Amino acid sequence: MKELSDFQAHEIRTLLEQERWDVPLAEVKRTRLTPSQQAVFWGLRIYVVVMTVVVVWAFLHGAEG
């Protein structure tokens, strides 16, 4: 396996240009969610909270027994 130091600077520069690593990434923008998408995400949040409560409850009751 070659090390980075085994390459010449112009070879690395050529690779970066070919792979377009020298071009800045596109801007990331927020997108508006539809009401149904918002409902799904709220449902997932509620699910995570409920499952956390169930796991904590089960752990506490299992630790007693």
C-alpha angles and dihedrals in degrees: 000000000000122000123225089248089061091070129078119242093245091053091054092046090050091051092049091051093046092050091043093234089140092064116091116247120258116266115265114226132188116250128212113247121219117241090255091053090049089051091052092051092048088049090053091050091051090046091053092049093048093047091049090052091048092050093047091047092048092048093050094047092044091051091055096052 
